[in-house]
Amino acid sequence: MKQFVYKKINAFSTIKSGGNPAVCLYLDKEQQLSEVEMLSIAKEHKGFASEVIYCTPLCENSFRLKYYSSECEVEFCGHGTIACMYELIKNNETLIALPVITIFTNKGELIVYNELEQLNAVFITAPKPQHLIFSAKLDDITISLNISKDEINYNYPIELIDAGLRTLIVPVNSLENVIGMHPDEIELKEFCLTSGIDIILVFTTSVTDMNNIARTRVFAPKFGYLEDPATGSGNSAFGYYMIKQHLWRGNPISIEQNAELNDYNIVKLKTVAERVLFGGSAVVKIEGKYFL
């Protein structure tokens, strides 16, 4: 029987909010899991955590990360990376002394910045952005989101950007409309699958707390759940979008995310050498061993 170190970790949590849960399995170098086994484990966690992260050490300061939802392998999972690396660095005497750690994902080699001592956070280099062509009609977008065309903010474009996941970014004209959005999961999943979209991020520059730059919500029915309450990859794509639209200069910022007016999650962004970094902290909720 195989056994693995198992932790359920909530990323991007705050005093008021629960963050976004991820299940992390920490493997030894000698331990192997097949794709079938990784997907099977993730299916067991449907409704419990949106993704399962498999973390394997390559050497003292580098790791391989794989991500699975209950539906399929996920190319990149931002909140899962925050959860996995925050907990790993915090509890490893060697890693906590290192300023940077390298991770290898399906999206390539990425850098993890250890800022636990200064900010109680880790920051992850988002994958290089791809600005993609998107041909869906506005009517299809609004119908799939179950909103009217009057709720769209036409001062900014709708764009498709891949900074880990193919993210459709939709500007909305008020905080009330963002919070009040109630799309149908089945209809939205069909739209995403037929349009080549991984996730949909809606945003407004109207916020609950003026210290934050925007409010976002992220929908991810392709991966077996309607909404992601705190998202690294989606907000990284949004970061590149904001830079392009002159909404952000790359300085450290915070983004509110979820449908709660006051009890929102916080995702932090900044830039290093023209690359967006997303960051935050995490809290362990369950730990033990997983037996296979």
N, C-alpha and C positions, 0 to 999 in steps of 0.2 A: 504493500500500500504506500502510495506517495503522500507526503505531507509538506505543507508550505506555510511560511509565516503569513498570517492573514490579518489585514486591518481595514476597517471601514473608517474613512477619513472624510470630513467635510471641509471642502476648500472654499475660500473667499467668505467665510463666516465673519460676522461681527457680533457685538454685544446684543444687538436687537434681532439678528437674522441667523438662520441655520446654515446658510451657505449651500453648497452643492455636493452631495455625497458621491464618493467614489470608493470602490473596493480595490485594494492594492494587495497583490500577491508578490512577495519578495522571494525570488528563487536563488538557489546557489548556482555556481558556475556549472556544476555537474548535473543539475536538474533540467529536464527537458519536458516540454508540453507540446503536443501536436496542435495544429490549427483546429482540428475537430474537438480536442479536449478544451482548448481555450474558449471556443464558442459555446460548448456545452456548459462550462462553468458560468459564463456570462448569462446564458439563458436561465439558469437557476436564480439569478439575481434580478430578473425583470420585475420592476415595481419597487425594488429595494435600493438599487443604485443604477444610475444611467449607464455607466461603463465600469468594466473591470480592467485594471492595469496590471500588466505582467512586467516585473522589473528584474533584469538579470545583470549582475556585475560583469564587466568586461576586463577591467583592471581596477586599480585602487581608486581612480577618480573618473571613471567613465562607466556608463550603464546603457543597456539596450532596453527600450520601452516598447511594448506592444499594447494595443488598445482594442477591446471588444465590447460592443453593445449586445443586447439580446438578439439582435437581428443579423449582425455581420461584424467583420473587422472594421475598425474605424481608423482612418489614415492618421489622425492626430486628435488628441483630447487635451485641451488646455487645462481645465480644472483638475483632471486626473493627474496631469504632470505636476501641477502645484501641490496637490495632496501627497503624491508619492515622494517627491523630492524634498518637500518641507520636512516631512516626518523622517525621511532617511538621513538627511543632513543633521537634523536636530539631535538625533540619537546615536551619532557616530563620531567618536572623538577625532578620527582622522579627517573626515569630511567637514566637520564644523570649523576646522582651522583653515580650510581652503576657500579662497575668494571665488573661484569658479569651478564648475564640474561640467563634464561633457556628457550629453546623452545622444543616442542614435535612435532615430525613429524612421518610419516610412517616408517622412518628409525631409530626411537628411540629418546631418549633424547639427545639433543646437547647443547653445551655451546656457547653463544655469548659473545665475549670479546669487551668491550667498550673502544676504543682507539681514540675517537673523539678529545679529547684535545691534545693528543700527535701526532697523525698521520692523523687526520681527516678521520678516517676509523673505520669500525667494522670488526672483524675477527670471523669466524664461524668454529667450530670444524667439520670437515668432518666426515661422518659416518665411522665406522670401515671398512677397506678394505677387500674385498673378491677376492682372486686371482682364477679366474675361468678357467675351461678347455674350450678350443676353438678349433674346428675341421675343420673350413672352409679352403679351399685350397687357396694358394697364388693367383692363377689365378682368383678365384672368388672375392677376395679382390680388386685386381688391376682393374679388369673389372668393378666392381661396382663403384669404385672411378674414372674411366675413365683415368687411368694413365698406364704407361708401367712398367714392372718389373724392368727396369733400374733405375727408380726413387726411389725405395726402398733402404734404408740404411741398409745393411745386417750386420752392426756392432752391431745392437741392435735387440732384438726379437720383434715380434708382440705379444701382450698380451691382454687378456680381464680381466679388473679389475673393480669391483663394489665398488665405494666410494660414493654412492648415486644413481648413475645410472650405468648400465652395459656398460662400456666404452671400445671399441676396440681401442687400441693404436697402431698406425702405424708409424714407423720411416721413414722419407723421407730425401733424401740426399742433398737438397739445399733449400735455402730460395726462389729462383726463382720457383722451382717446387711446393713448398707449396702454394705460392701466385697464381700461374698459374693454380691451380687445378679447374676443372669445371665438377663435377659429375652430372649425370642426377638424378633428385629428385625421379622420379617414380622407376627407376631401383635400386637406393640406398635404398629406402624404402623397396622394396621387399627383398633385401639382408638382411637388418636389421631384418625384421620380421621373415624370415625363419631361421636366424642364432641366434636368441635370443639376439640381440644387441639393446641397447637403443640409444647410440650415438657412433660416430666414431671420434676420435681425431687423427689428423696427426700432426707430429712435426718435426722440425729440430733444431739443435743447432746453425745453422747460423742465425744471428739476424741483425736487422737494427741498434740497439743501444747495444753496448757491455756491458752496465750496466744490461741488461736483460739476462736470462739464456737460453731462447729458444723462438721460434715462434711456435704457435699452431693455428690450425683451427679446428672447431668442427661442424660436420654435424649431424642433428637430424631430418631426414624426417619422422621418426615414429610418431613424435608429431605434424606433420602438417606444417612444414617449413623446408627448406633445411639446413640452416646454423644458428648456434647460435654464435653471434659475440663476446660474452664474457661469460665465463662459469666457475662457481664455482665447480660444481661436477666433470666435465670432467677434469679440471686442478688439482683437488685434487687427482683423480685417477692417473693422470700423475705424481703428486708429489710422490706418493707411488712407482710408476714405476721407477722414477729417483733415489729414495733411493735404491731400489733393484738393479738397474744397476750401482750404484756408480757414478751417474751423479750429485748427490746433497747430502749434509751432513745434511740438515735440518735447515740451517741458513736462515734468511729472504732473499727472492729473489723476482724478478719480472719477469713475463712472458708476452711477446707480443702476442696479439691474434687478428686476422681477416685477410682479404686478401689485406689490404692496406699497401704499402711499408713503409710509414712514419706516417700515421694517424691511428695507431693501438690503441686498447684498452689495458689496463694494469690490470692484475690479480696478486695479491700479495700472496705469500705462506710463511709459516713458520711452525715450529713444536713446540708442547708442549707435553712432556711426550710421545714421539714417535707417536703422532697423528698429522696429517697434518691439518693446519688451512688455510683457504683461506680468503682473505680480500680485502676491497676496500671501496670507497665512492660512493655516489649516488646524483642525481640531480632530483628534482621534476619538471616535465614538465606540468602536468595538475592536478588540484585538484578541488573537488566539492563533489556532492552527486550522488549516483547511486540509481535509483528507480526501484523497482521490483513489 
